[in-house]
Amino acid sequence: MLAFTTAIINRLVKYYNINPDEAREMVHDEWDYLEEEYVRGDCAPKDIAKYLISIYMVA
C-alpha cells in the first residue's frame, strides 16, 4: 500500500504540478477510496491520480 500511495503522490507532483504537501493531503482525504481500489486491484496509480485531480479541480 505504501508503494501504491507513493506512486500516486509522485504522479500528482510530477504530471499535475501539485505541491507535494497538497498531494499528500489529497491522498489522506481520499484514503478510504484508495484503500478500496488497492484491495480490488483494478486501478493503476495513474488512474487514481487522474481521479483525484478531477475531484479537486471541480471543488
PyMOL commands that set and color helices and strands:
alter all, ss='L'
color gray80, all
select helices_A, chain A and resi 2-16+20-29+31-40+45-58
alter helices_A, ss='H'
color red, helices_A
deselect
rebuild
show_as cartoon
